[in-house]
């Protein structure tokens, strides 16, 4: 029986020694994996930050474009109103000239008779 107990105890010591060796061997691998995972996380964070900055830049560009468009539309409507006013003024002048000419022609014709 003592041989069995001695074999069991020797087996336990061997198993514990092997487990410690395996744990120590995997620790550098685990550290390397953790370090690699950390580097990947940092790279992902940088990519996310770059994407966020790009989205902010796009939003700012869209806002600037909308502002410029509104400004151009305002300027165009102002020019259109001015052109309409000029056309109305020209029409009124033409009407006044036509009326004056008709009046002058009628007066001249009446005085020559």
Kinemage of the C-alpha trace (Angstrom):
@kinemage 1
@onewidth
@group {chain A} dominant
@subgroup {mainchain}
@vectorlist {calphas} color= white
{ca unk a 1} P 0.000 0.000 0.000
{ca unk a 2} L 2.818 2.341 0.689
{ca unk a 3} L 4.002 1.856 -2.890
{ca unk a 4} L 0.568 2.935 -4.136
{ca unk a 5} L 0.563 5.991 -1.886
{ca unk a 6} L 4.102 6.836 -2.959
{ca unk a 7} L 3.118 6.503 -6.625
{ca unk a 8} L 0.063 8.714 -6.109
{ca unk a 9} L 2.100 11.354 -4.309
{ca unk a 10} L 4.801 11.236 -6.997
{ca unk a 11} L 2.071 11.560 -9.630
{ca unk a 12} L 0.613 14.592 -7.852
{ca unk a 13} L 4.024 16.245 -7.654
{ca unk a 14} L 4.694 15.516 -11.295
{ca unk a 15} L 1.304 16.865 -12.313
{ca unk a 16} L 1.759 20.027 -10.257
{ca unk a 17} L 5.255 20.536 -11.659
{ca unk a 18} L 3.961 20.043 -15.205
{ca unk a 19} L 1.045 22.407 -14.575
{ca unk a 20} L 3.411 25.117 -13.341
{ca unk a 21} L 5.676 24.671 -16.335
{ca unk a 22} L 2.740 24.837 -18.710
{ca unk a 23} L 1.373 27.928 -17.011
{ca unk a 24} L 4.722 29.686 -17.190
{ca unk a 25} L 5.072 28.730 -20.840
{ca unk a 26} L 1.647 30.072 -21.714
{ca unk a 27} L 2.104 33.311 -19.811
{ca unk a 28} L 4.372 34.901 -22.439
{ca unk a 29} L 1.971 33.766 -25.128
{ca unk a 30} L -0.917 35.214 -23.172
{ca unk a 31} L 1.015 38.422 -22.661
{ca unk a 32} L 1.832 38.600 -26.350
{ca unk a 33} L -1.806 37.961 -27.218
{ca unk a 34} L -2.926 40.619 -24.749
{ca unk a 35} L -0.384 43.059 -26.154
{ca unk a 36} L -1.517 42.298 -29.697
{ca unk a 37} L -5.154 42.718 -28.688
{ca unk a 38} L -4.298 46.030 -27.043
{ca unk a 39} L -2.520 47.221 -30.195
{ca unk a 40} L -5.495 46.171 -32.309
{ca unk a 41} L -7.822 48.047 -29.964
{ca unk a 42} L -5.630 51.159 -30.245
{ca unk a 43} L -5.621 50.882 -34.038
{ca unk a 44} L -9.402 50.472 -34.047
{ca unk a 45} L -9.737 53.523 -31.816
{ca unk a 46} L -7.577 55.543 -34.206
{ca unk a 47} L -9.693 54.423 -37.149
{ca unk a 48} L -12.897 55.324 -35.297
{ca unk a 49} L -11.459 58.718 -34.402
{ca unk a 50} L -10.446 59.322 -38.016
{ca unk a 51} L -13.922 58.303 -39.192
{ca unk a 52} L -15.529 60.626 -36.656
{ca unk a 53} L -13.319 63.494 -37.784
{ca unk a 54} L -14.124 62.753 -41.416
{ca unk a 55} L -17.846 62.738 -40.628
{ca unk a 56} L -17.461 66.054 -38.821
{ca unk a 57} L -15.605 67.483 -41.815
{ca unk a 58} L -18.336 66.263 -44.167
{ca unk a 59} L -21.023 67.773 -41.960
{ca unk a 60} L -19.146 71.073 -41.864
{ca unk a 61} L -18.723 71.028 -45.641
{ca unk a 62} L -22.433 70.344 -46.102
{ca unk a 63} L -23.290 73.219 -43.778
{ca unk a 64} L -20.968 75.524 -45.697
{ca unk a 65} L -22.488 74.394 -48.993
{ca unk a 66} L -26.008 75.009 -47.685
{ca unk a 67} L -24.977 78.463 -46.481
{ca unk a 68} L -23.408 79.296 -49.841
{ca unk a 69} L -26.474 78.002 -51.664
{ca unk a 70} L -28.791 80.134 -49.549
{ca unk a 71} L -26.577 83.149 -50.173
{ca unk a 72} L -26.580 82.506 -53.930
{ca unk a 73} L -30.355 82.049 -53.972
{ca unk a 74} L -30.827 85.311 -52.082
{ca unk a 75} L -28.537 87.119 -54.500
{ca unk a 76} L -30.313 85.589 -57.506
{ca unk a 77} L -33.762 86.531 -56.192
{ca unk a 78} L -32.535 90.085 -55.576
{ca unk a 79} L -31.216 90.337 -59.151
{ca unk a 80} L -34.447 88.840 -60.456
{ca unk a 81} L -36.476 91.427 -58.542
{ca unk a 82} L -34.252 94.198 -59.868
{ca unk a 83} L -34.645 92.908 -63.419
{ca unk a 84} L -38.410 92.731 -62.955
{ca unk a 85} L -38.451 96.303 -61.641
{ca unk a 86} L -36.301 97.476 -64.568
{ca unk a 87} L -38.621 95.710 -67.009
{ca unk a 88} L -41.661 97.334 -65.397
{ca unk a 89} L -39.946 100.716 -65.537
{ca unk a 90} L -38.998 100.214 -69.180
{ca unk a 91} L -42.577 99.172 -69.976
{ca unk a 92} L -43.940 102.238 -68.209
{ca unk a 93} L -41.518 104.496 -70.091
{ca unk a 94} L -42.438 102.859 -73.383
{ca unk a 95} L -46.112 103.302 -72.603
{ca unk a 96} L -45.525 106.942 -71.688
{ca unk a 97} L -43.498 107.503 -74.867
{ca unk a 98} L -46.164 105.812 -76.969
{ca unk a 99} L -48.871 107.898 -75.359
{ca unk a 100} L -46.852 111.094 -75.816
{ca unk a 101} L -46.115 110.185 -79.417
{ca unk a 102} L -49.769 109.396 -80.106
{ca unk a 103} L -50.785 112.644 -78.460
{ca unk a 104} L -48.160 114.572 -80.390
{ca unk a 105} L -49.152 112.922 -83.679
{ca unk a 106} L -52.812 113.623 -83.037
{ca unk a 107} L -52.052 117.230 -82.112
{ca unk a 108} L -49.824 117.742 -85.128
{ca unk a 109} L -52.381 116.248 -87.470
{ca unk a 110} L -55.131 118.424 -86.018
{ca unk a 111} L -53.094 121.628 -86.341
{ca unk a 112} L -51.994 120.967 -89.898
{ca unk a 113} L -55.526 120.636 -91.151
